[in-house]
Amino acid sequence: MNKQKEKIKEYIESPKKQQQLYKRTLTVVILAQIFGGAGLAVGVTVGALLAQDLLGADSVTGVPSMLFTLGAAGAALFVGRVSQRYGRRFGLTAGFLGGALGAVGVIIAAVSENIILLFLALLIYGAGSATNLQARYAGTDLANSDQRAKAVSMAMVSSTLGAVAGPNLVSIMGNMATSIGIPALAGPFLLAAASYFLAGLIFFLLLRPDPFLVAKEIRLAKELSHTHSSGTEGEHLEIDKRGIFAGAFVMIISQFTMVAIMTMTPIHMGHYGHGLNDVGFVIGLHVGAMYLPSLITGYLVDKIGRVNMAFISSITLLLAGVTAAFGPPESIVAHVAALILLGLGWNFGLISGTAMLVDATSAITRAKTQGSVDVLISLAGAIGGGLSGVIVAHAGYMTLTLSGVVLAISIIPVVILAIGYLKEWRLNH
């Protein structure tokens, strides 16, 4: 521990070393997120179909999404608290290993047709989803204010390779699983278990020195060398609270809308004759749209402002809901267009909201706050996933997608009221 502290001290007075560690951290995050993205996308693609196969009812097909997002909520709190106390390395490693354990549990549950074990395993599997999301913060710990959105975007875009490949390997993994006596729909979770385990191993072995611990020490050193009046400090805290609320709201609504529509799209497609390959293709493009544009999004968030990109997120999610509601259900093109727009809207919302949140927090409490906000994001996804099946079963897919449209629109007035469009415009000009 003393050796670690001595190592961290080398970075406090050296901006050059801080930037070197920032770049090294991004490299580690990128490498780990390639595997983490594959693990995340697998559950999204086949979770609802596996529940439908084991339970035999459409009304419960939103339950897997609800369960692993509830699990993600608990894991987000855990990973945030562990990261706050011990650093990103231990928090992210523990989260990804939990996701791997959950994936193994899903496979065992499918083989034994044990519904209770399946539900428990899906809860644990959610740890991988939460950790995949929280890994984006690791790249921002040592980033300057004009590098933060870029850092988030690089962490997210690195998930694209695995996230796009994962759903398109569904059939291959299903065939491989069948050959060894595992149900086809559980086969992709073999990939998820391996992917999450490797992501955790990369963070454990390579994330040294820990960027969050370094950032905390730098912040503490600055606070010791500067004296703040109580009036200035109080004003700063007030601004931080409004920024945290605005960033959290954008991410929560984006997550709720995206998960609700995405969860039921495979079921909706199945009702109109689309097979597993079509579903994998559409979800793969959707997940690609969630992550692939991140570098451009990060540039735009830093260039034209957090609030402007939050507004664009709102409009894009609105277009996704309208396309999903009124597009011909027999057309694969309509589903592709709707799910790509849905992924883009989520991407814009998550990166702009994350940048707002990082701007509004200090290293002293940042990981804890980020973990708490990610709990709310995961809960929003859990509620969206859980309600989606019930809404579709009783009111139809169109009602679900148009409800998403209404929620997407709410981002604009809430952000304006929370921090003010004109204030954000002045800050960026």
N, C-alpha and C positions, 0 to 999 in steps of 0.2 A: 504493500500500500504506500509506504514511504517513497519507494522507487517511482511509483506511478505519480505521486504528487510532485516529485522533483522533475519528472518528465513534463508534466503539465506546466510547471513554472517557466520552462523554456519558451513557451508560446505567449506568455502574458505581455512581455515587452517587445515582441517581435511580430509586427504586422506581416512581414514577409513569410514567416513560418506559419502564421494563421492562415494565409491564403494558400500555402502549400498543403496544409492539412485539410482545408476546405475542398480543394481539388481532389485530394486523395480520398476523402470521405465520399464525394460524389461518385468516384470510380467504384468504390466498394458497394455503395447503394445500387448503382446501375447493375452490377453483376448479380447481386442478390435478388433484385427485383425481376430480373428475367425469369428466374425460377419461381418467385412468388406469384408472378402474374399467371403462370400456367396452373398453379394450384388453385388460385382464386377462380379462374374461368371454368374449371371443370365442374365445380359444384353448381355454378350458375346455370350451366347447360343441362345437366341431367338430374339435378336435385328434385325438381317438380315431377319429372317423368318417373323417377324411382318411387316417389311417394304414391303416384297414381297407380303404378304397377302393384305395389304392396297393399295399398288400402282400397283400390278400386273405386274411387270417387273423385270427381273433379273439384268438389267444394273444399277438399283438404290439400289440394296441390300447392297452395300457397304456404302450407305449414313448414316445409323444409326451408324456404327462404326466411320465414319468420324466425325459425329456430336458430339457423346459423347467424342471423343478424342479431338476435338476442344474445347469443354466445359472443358475438363480436363486441356487443356493448359492454359485457362484463370484462372481456379481454382488453378492451380499449382502456378501461379504468385501471386494470392491473398493469398493463404495459406502461401506461403513463406514470403511475406511481413508482414502479420499479425504475423506470428511466430517470425520473426526478431524483431518486435517491442514489442509484448505482450507475446511471448512465445509459445511453442508448444501446450499447453493446449487449448488456444483460437483458434489458427489456425486450428488444427485438428478437434476440435469440430464443428467449422463453416463449414468446408469442408464436413464432413460426414452428417450434417443436410441438406446441399444443395443437396447432393446426394439423400437423402430420399425424399426431396421435388420433385426432378426431377422424381423419380420413381412413385410417386403419379400422377404427370402430365402425364406420359406415360399411366397409367391405364385410366385416364379420357379421354385422346385422343383416345385410342382404343375403348372405349365404345361409344364415340360420332363420331368415324370415322373422326376425325378432323386432317388432315395431318399437317397443320401449327402448331397446338398445339403439335403434336407428335414430330416434329422437334425441337421446342423450349424446350420441356420437356427433350429430349435426350441431348441437350446442357447442361441443368442444372444437369441432371443425371451424366454427366461426372465429376462433382465435387467429387463424391464418389470415382471414379477411381483414380483421382489425389491424393486425400487424403490418400487412401489406399496405394499408392506408397510412398508418403512423410512420412507416419508413420514410415517407416523403419529408417529414420534419427534420430528419437527421441531416439532410443536405443544407438546411437553412440555418443551422446553429451558428456557423461561422461566416455566413454570407452577409455582405453589406446590404443596405436597404434597396439598392438598385440591382441586386443579384438574387433576391429572394424568390420572386416568381419564376425566374429562370432555373433556380435550384430545384424548386418543386416540380417544374415541367420536366427536367432531366430525370428526376427520380421516377416520374410517372411514365414517361415515354419508354423507359427501359423495360417496363412491364409488358409492352406491346408484343414483343416477340413470343413470349410464353403465353400471353393472354389470347393471342390470335391462333397460335398453334394448338393450344389446349383443346378448344371446342372442335377443331377440325381433326383431332386425333381420337374423337369419341368412338367412331366405328372401329378403328384399328385396335384401341384399347379394349373395346367390347369384345371383339373377336379373340383377342389374346386371353381375356378373362374367361371366356366360354371354354377355351381349350384346356384350362386348368381347373374347371369346375366352379367358376365364380359367375354369378349372373352378369349378363352383358352390361346392364346399366350401372353396375357397381365397378366395372372394369376401369373407367376413367379415374376413380379414386385411388387406384394404384399409382397413377401419374401424380395425383395431388399429394399423396403421402411423400413420395420421393422428392418432389419439387419443394415442398415446404421444409423438409428436413435439410436439403442442400442450402436453401436460403438462410436458415438459422445457423448452419455451420459456417457459412461465409461471414456473417456478421460476427460470430463468436471469435473466429480466427483472425479476421482482418481489420475490424473496426478498433484500431489502437493507434495512438491514444484516442480516448473517447471524445468526440467533438462537443458533446453537450457538457461534459465535465470541464473541458477547456473553456467553453463559452461562459460557464458559471464563474470560474475563477477570474476571467477577464472582467466580467461585470462587477464582481466583488471588489477587485482592485480599483476599478474606476470609481465605485461608490466611496471607497476609503479616501480617494484623492480629491473628491469634490463634495462640497457642502451645498445642499439644496434647502431653500426656504420652505416652510410648511405650506405656504400659499401656492407656490409653483408646483409642489409635489401633489397637492390635492387636485389641482386642475388637470395634471397629467393623468392621475388615476381616473378622473371622470371621462376624459377622452378615451382612455383605454377601454373602459367598460362599454362605451358606445361602439367602439370599433370591434370589440369581441362579440357583442350581440349581433352586429350587422354581418360579420364574417360567418358566425355560426348559423344565422338564419339562412343565408344564401346556400350554405353547404347542406343544411338539413332539408330544405325544400327540394333541392336538386336530387339528393339521395332518395327521398320519399317518392318523388315522381318517377325517377328512373327505375327503382326497384319494383314498384307496383306494376308498371307497364311491362317491363322486361320479364318479370316472373310469369305472367300469364300469356305472353306471346307464344311460347312453344305449345301450350295447350290449345290456344286459339288456332294456331297453324295446323295442329293435328286434326282439329275438327273439319278442316277444309282440305284434307288429303295430303298434306305435306309430311314427308317422312323424316327420319332422324338425321339424314344427311342434310336436308334442307334446313332443319332447325339448327344444326351445328354451323352451317354456312352463315345463316343470318346472325346468330349469336356471336360468332367469330368476328364478323364485320362490326357488330355493335360494340364489342369489347375493344376492337381496334380503334373505333371512333372515340371511345372513352379515353384512350391513352396516346394513340399515335400523333394527334395534333398538338401534343403538350408543349413542344418546343416553340411552336408558333404562338400558342396561347400564352405561354410565359412571357415571351417578348411583348405581346400586345398588352398584357396586364401591367408590365413595367413601363410600357411606352404611353398608352392612352389612359391608364388608370384603372384601379380596382373596381370602382363603381360602374364605369362604362362597360366593363366586361361582365359584371354581374347583370346589367340590363340586357346585354346580348345573350347571356345564358337564359334569362327569362323568356326572351322572344324565341330562341331556338327550341326550348322545351315546349313552348306553345305550339310551334309548327310540328313538332314530333307527335304531340297528342292529336292534333287535327288530322295529320296524315294517317296515323294508326286508326283513327275513328272512321274516316271516310274512304280510305284506300280499299280497293277490291281485295277481299280476303283470300281469293284464289290466286292472286298475283304475288309471286315471290319478290318482284320488284318493289311492290308497295310495302311489304314487310321490311325489306332491306332499307328503303328510304326512311321509313319511320324509325327504325332502330338505330340507323346511323345518326339521324338528327337527335335522337334521345341520348346517344353516347356523347355527341358533341356538346349538347346543352349541359350535361353532367360535368364534362371536362371544363368548360368555361366557368361553371359555378364553383367547382371544387378548387381550382387554381386561384381564382379571384378571391374566394372566401378564405382560403388558406393564407394568402398574402395579407389580407386584412387582419387575420388573427395573429400572425407573426409580428406584424407592425405594431399591434396593440399590446404585446406582452414583452416582458424582460426575461433574461435567461434565469433569473432567480426562481421564478415560478412557472416558466414557460411549458415544460413537459407535463406538469400536473394539469395546467389549464387546457393544453392540447388534448390530453387524455380525457378530460371531462367533456370537452366539446365533441370529441369523437364518440363518446358514449351516446350522446344525444343523436349524432348522425346515425349510429348503428341502430338505435331504438327507432328512429324514423324509418330506416330500412325494414326493420322487423315489423313495424305496424303496417307499412306499405305492402310488404310481402304477405303478411297474414290476412289483411283485409282484401287483397286483390282477388283471391279465390272466392271469397264470400260474395263480393260485389259482382263478379262475372257470373257466378252461379245463379244469383237472384235478379240481376239487372242487366247483365250482358257486358261484353268487352267494350262496346262504344261508351257506355256509362263510365267505365273505369278510365278510359283514355281522356274523355272530356273533363272528368274530375281532375285529372292531372293538369289539364290546360288551365283550369281556375287557380290551382295552387301555383303554377308557374308564373302567372300574371302577378300574384301577390308579392313577388320579390321586389318589383319596382317601387311601389309605394312604401313598403316597409323599410327598405334601405334608405330611401329619401328621408323618411321620418327619423330613422336611427342616427345617421351621421350627416345627412344633408348633401345633396348633389352639388350644390354650388361650392361648398367647402372643399369637397374632393376635387372638383374641377380646378379650383385655385391652387391646390397643393400640387397638381400635376401640370400646371402651366406657369 
